[in-house]
Amino acid sequence: SLGAAALLILLGHSLQSPALMVATLLPLIALSRALQANHYGLFVLQTSVCFVLLAESLAQDWQLPQVRLFNSLVGVVLALLVALLVYGLERWLEHRQLLQKASNNTDAKA
């Protein structure tokens, strides 16, 4: 996401014409379909670039790179927190199941 935001800031400063931005989307969309089958991480990065370029092509507010980077950073931090929460919950549930199996084995032996 941060890489996509930095790339979009560069594209926004160099492509001031909305028509030129939309014209760059066509090869990016074709590339997206090619990457989808081979490397999912590149596909997601490239799709987010396409989506934001398409959504922001008429916004004309490319003079705010610091705000865009900060918003992207907040998004990355939130995504990492959710991923860590889900991972921790999964580990806790696995540990709890192991404890239950262990207690059931000791009860069956007694």
CYANA upper distance limits for C-alpha pairs under 8 A (distance plus 0.5 A):
  1 SER  CA      5 ALA  CA      6.61
  1 SER  CA     45 LEU  CA      7.28
  1 SER  CA     48 SER  CA      8.23
  1 SER  CA     72 SER  CA      6.90
  1 SER  CA     73 LEU  CA      8.45
  1 SER  CA     75 GLY  CA      8.44
  1 SER  CA     76 VAL  CA      7.11
  2 LEU  CA      6 ALA  CA      6.69
  2 LEU  CA     69 LEU  CA      7.55
  2 LEU  CA     72 SER  CA      6.40
  2 LEU  CA     73 LEU  CA      7.01
  2 LEU  CA     76 VAL  CA      7.91
  3 GLY  CA      7 LEU  CA      6.62
  3 GLY  CA     45 LEU  CA      8.39
  4 ALA  CA      8 LEU  CA      6.53
  4 ALA  CA     45 LEU  CA      6.77
  4 ALA  CA     46 GLN  CA      8.10
  4 ALA  CA     48 SER  CA      7.44
  4 ALA  CA     49 VAL  CA      6.15
  5 ALA  CA      9 ILE  CA      6.72
  5 ALA  CA     49 VAL  CA      8.26
  5 ALA  CA     68 ARG  CA      7.43
  5 ALA  CA     69 LEU  CA      6.66
  5 ALA  CA     72 SER  CA      7.00
  6 ALA  CA     10 LEU  CA      6.92
  6 ALA  CA     69 LEU  CA      7.63
  7 LEU  CA     11 LEU  CA      6.65
  7 LEU  CA     49 VAL  CA      8.29
  8 LEU  CA     12 GLY  CA      6.30
  8 LEU  CA     49 VAL  CA      7.25
  8 LEU  CA     52 VAL  CA      8.38
  8 LEU  CA     53 LEU  CA      7.68
  9 ILE  CA     13 HIS  CA      6.78
  9 ILE  CA     62 TRP  CA      7.50
  9 ILE  CA     65 PRO  CA      6.55
 10 LEU  CA     14 SER  CA      6.78
 11 LEU  CA     15 LEU  CA      6.11
 12 GLY  CA     16 GLN  CA      6.79
 12 GLY  CA     62 TRP  CA      6.14
 13 HIS  CA     62 TRP  CA      7.08
 13 HIS  CA     63 GLN  CA      8.35
 15 LEU  CA     20 LEU  CA      6.92
 15 LEU  CA     21 MET  CA      6.60
 16 GLN  CA     20 LEU  CA      8.18
 16 GLN  CA     21 MET  CA      8.21
 16 GLN  CA     60 GLN  CA      8.41
 17 SER  CA     21 MET  CA      6.87
 18 PRO  CA     22 VAL  CA      6.70
 18 PRO  CA     57 SER  CA      5.67
 18 PRO  CA     58 LEU  CA      6.42
 19 ALA  CA     23 ALA  CA      6.62
 20 LEU  CA     24 THR  CA      6.81
 21 MET  CA     25 LEU  CA      7.14
 21 MET  CA     53 LEU  CA      7.42
 21 MET  CA     54 LEU  CA      8.21
 21 MET  CA     57 SER  CA      6.74
 22 VAL  CA     26 LEU  CA      7.76
 22 VAL  CA     53 LEU  CA      8.15
 22 VAL  CA     54 LEU  CA      7.13
 22 VAL  CA     57 SER  CA      7.53
 24 THR  CA     28 LEU  CA      7.10
 25 LEU  CA     29 ILE  CA      6.46
 25 LEU  CA     50 CYS  CA      6.65
 25 LEU  CA     53 LEU  CA      8.07
 25 LEU  CA     54 LEU  CA      7.88
 26 LEU  CA     30 ALA  CA      6.95
 27 PRO  CA     31 LEU  CA      6.59
 28 LEU  CA     32 SER  CA      6.54
 28 LEU  CA     46 GLN  CA      7.83
 28 LEU  CA     50 CYS  CA      7.13
 29 ILE  CA     33 ARG  CA      7.02
 29 ILE  CA     47 THR  CA      8.07
 29 ILE  CA     50 CYS  CA      7.46
 30 ALA  CA     34 ALA  CA      7.07
 31 LEU  CA     35 LEU  CA      6.64
 32 SER  CA     36 GLN  CA      6.57
 32 SER  CA     43 PHE  CA      6.20
 32 SER  CA     46 GLN  CA      6.77
 32 SER  CA     47 THR  CA      6.80
 33 ARG  CA     37 ALA  CA      7.83
 33 ARG  CA     43 PHE  CA      8.37
 34 ALA  CA     38 ASN  CA      7.78
 35 LEU  CA     39 HIS  CA      6.14
 35 LEU  CA     40 TYR  CA      7.49
 35 LEU  CA     42 LEU  CA      7.07
 35 LEU  CA     43 PHE  CA      5.69
 36 GLN  CA     40 TYR  CA      6.20
 36 GLN  CA     42 LEU  CA      8.40
 36 GLN  CA     43 PHE  CA      5.65
 39 HIS  CA     43 PHE  CA      6.79
 40 TYR  CA     44 VAL  CA      6.69
 41 GLY  CA     45 LEU  CA      6.82
 42 LEU  CA     46 GLN  CA      6.48
 43 PHE  CA     47 THR  CA      6.40
 44 VAL  CA     48 SER  CA      6.60
 45 LEU  CA     49 VAL  CA      6.88
 46 GLN  CA     50 CYS  CA      6.77
 47 THR  CA     51 PHE  CA      6.55
 48 SER  CA     52 VAL  CA      6.56
 49 VAL  CA     53 LEU  CA      6.52
 50 CYS  CA     54 LEU  CA      6.55
 51 PHE  CA     55 ALA  CA      6.55
 52 VAL  CA     56 GLU  CA      6.28
 53 LEU  CA     57 SER  CA      6.02
 55 ALA  CA     59 ALA  CA      8.45
 56 GLU  CA     60 GLN  CA      7.99
 64 LEU  CA     68 ARG  CA      6.92
 65 PRO  CA     69 LEU  CA      6.59
 66 GLN  CA     70 PHE  CA      6.56
 67 VAL  CA     71 ASN  CA      6.59
 68 ARG  CA     72 SER  CA      6.65
 69 LEU  CA     73 LEU  CA      6.57
 70 PHE  CA     74 VAL  CA      6.71
 71 ASN  CA     75 GLY  CA      6.75
 72 SER  CA     76 VAL  CA      6.71
 73 LEU  CA     77 VAL  CA      6.66
 74 VAL  CA     78 LEU  CA      6.66
 75 GLY  CA     79 ALA  CA      6.63
 76 VAL  CA     80 LEU  CA      6.64
 77 VAL  CA     81 LEU  CA      6.64
 78 LEU  CA     82 VAL  CA      6.73
 79 ALA  CA     83 ALA  CA      6.64
 80 LEU  CA     84 LEU  CA      6.54
 81 LEU  CA     85 LEU  CA      6.55
 82 VAL  CA     86 VAL  CA      6.64
 83 ALA  CA     87 TYR  CA      6.59
 84 LEU  CA     88 GLY  CA      6.46
 85 LEU  CA     89 LEU  CA      6.57
 86 VAL  CA     90 GLU  CA      6.62
 87 TYR  CA     91 ARG  CA      6.71
 88 GLY  CA     92 TRP  CA      6.58
 89 LEU  CA     93 LEU  CA      6.66
 90 GLU  CA     94 GLU  CA      6.73
 91 ARG  CA     95 HIS  CA      6.64
 92 TRP  CA     96 ARG  CA      6.61
 93 LEU  CA     97 GLN  CA      6.68
 94 GLU  CA     98 LEU  CA      6.77
 95 HIS  CA     99 LEU  CA      6.77
 96 ARG  CA    100 GLN  CA      6.74
 97 GLN  CA    101 LYS  CA      6.70
 98 LEU  CA    102 ALA  CA      6.63
 99 LEU  CA    103 SER  CA      6.64
100 GLN  CA    104 ASN  CA      6.57
101 LYS  CA    105 ASN  CA      6.66
102 ALA  CA    106 THR  CA      6.86
103 SER  CA    107 ASP  CA      6.64
104 ASN  CA    108 ALA  CA      6.62
105 ASN  CA    109 LYS  CA      6.83
106 THR  CA    110 ALA  CA      6.85
